[in-house]
Amino acid sequence: MKFATKAIHAGIEPDPSTGAVMTPIFQTSTYAQEEPGKHKGFEYARTQNPTRHVLEKNLAALENGVDAICFSSGLAAQDAVIKLLVAGDEVLAVNDLYGGTYRQMVRVWGNWGLKSRFIDMYNADNLEKEIGPDTKLIWVETPTNPMLNIVDIEAVCRIAKKHGVMVCVDNTFASPYLQNPLDLGADIVLHSATKYIGGHSDVVHGCLIVKDSELGQRLHFIQNACGAVPGPQDCFLILRGIKTLHLRVQRACENAAVIAQYLAKHPKVDKVYWPGFESHPNHAVAAKQMRMFGAMVSFDLKDNTHSNAMRVLSSTELFTLAESLGGVESLIGHPSSMTHASIPREERLKVGLTDSLIRLSVGVEDVEDLIGDLERAI
Ligand SMILES: *Cc1c(COP(=O)(O)O)cnc(C)c1O
């Protein structure tokens, strides 16, 4: 099956007990057993829930994996991946990544003996000299947030494999429609399904997808032992969102391409960050590993004072000033004071994340209206 067909059909059968075409919300905490241990595969809803189970089968298909594990948030999914490690192990992560990922690794897992280092992976060869005896996990996010750098997933996985190191790719910004890291050699794919997969900014959810069923079993064990499960209604909303994932992401990417080109020509705009530009340093890698170039665009203003950025951020009307991304509606954000405030300023500046950087999550509205909104604000 190709992507759109999988989005709508993979793992989804009419409900056997009623014929309901849409997967029901199984709002139950427990399941009747005929005699002790004799049941229909469901015992207690932390361990298994039928709505969640259908979603997991669907997500596994979208990422070409064999198993998926759904969590109450993207960061709960990350937490489970880190629990595959032990104290003293090291994670090498991309140096421009989601602020919450950095915060959890350093400020929570750092207290439990996790070593984490944030390094430049845009030239994958840099990675090889950084891998040490304690390195057990490589954490990739691409496109990165908010600088929209591109990491060559295949090249990173090749190096990791040589050293027996596991690779987890946070595929939130691309979505499974644009990029499938398991096909490129990754061991685990992570999504904050809160973003494109859910797509309507109405649910917080996370998932992991793997291509090795033994690794999947270890992650299911961690989830059941630690408990960060999503509720069935949230799983239903994610399933519903996925049915239009390909349509939404395609339109959002088309809109983003038009907006990136508009911004690049704007006299008051300085740098525009979008992997679709041929001048983007890793454009060729993006073209190789992504179906389209994504719907996130970041830019700096020529008058790059904090106050000028604040003026633009508070004057858009269609672009809502808010955290998050990946919904049908367009959002505008200020990474240095919002999503990335938990990263120290010196670290932010090192990767080009200035105080005036503005990030757009382009939605699926009419692009002429979105450009009109930016034109008035800038
Ligand atoms: C939002 C986000 C997360 C965290 O996901 P939650 O669902 O908010 O816990 C992780 N990675 C990226 C790239 C994100 O955008």
The ligand as an SDF file (V2000), in Angstrom:
LIG
                    3D

 15 15  0  0  0  0  0  0  0  0999 V2000
    6.6510   19.2770   20.6050 C   0  0  0  0  0  0  0  0  0  0  0  0
    7.8840   18.5090   20.3270 C   0  0  0  0  0  0  0  0  0  0  0  0
    8.3220   17.5130   21.2040 C   0  0  0  0  0  0  0  0  0  0  0  0
    7.6280   17.2080   22.5120 C   0  0  0  0  0  0  0  0  0  0  0  0
    6.3760   16.6770   22.3310 O   0  0  0  0  0  0  0  0  0  0  0  0
    5.1410   16.8770   23.3740 P   0  0  0  0  0  0  0  0  0  0  0  0
    4.0410   16.1550   22.6840 O   0  0  0  0  0  0  0  0  0  0  0  0
    4.9220   18.3480   23.4900 O   0  0  0  0  0  0  0  0  0  0  0  0
    5.5820   16.2670   24.6460 O   0  0  0  0  0  0  0  0  0  0  0  0
    9.4590   16.8070   20.8590 C   0  0  0  0  0  0  0  0  0  0  0  0
   10.1380   17.0700   19.7210 N   0  0  0  0  0  0  0  0  0  0  0  0
    9.7500   18.0290   18.8610 C   0  0  0  0  0  0  0  0  0  0  0  0
   10.5390   18.2660   17.6300 C   0  0  0  0  0  0  0  0  0  0  0  0
    8.6120   18.7790   19.1390 C   0  0  0  0  0  0  0  0  0  0  0  0
    8.2430   19.7450   18.2880 O   0  0  0  0  0  0  0  0  0  0  0  0
  1  2  1  0
  2  3  1  0
  2 14  2  0
  3  4  1  0
  3 10  2  0
  4  5  1  0
  5  6  1  0
  6  7  2  0
  6  8  1  0
  6  9  1  0
 10 11  1  0
 11 12  2  0
 12 13  1  0
 12 14  1  0
 14 15  1  0
M  END
$$$$
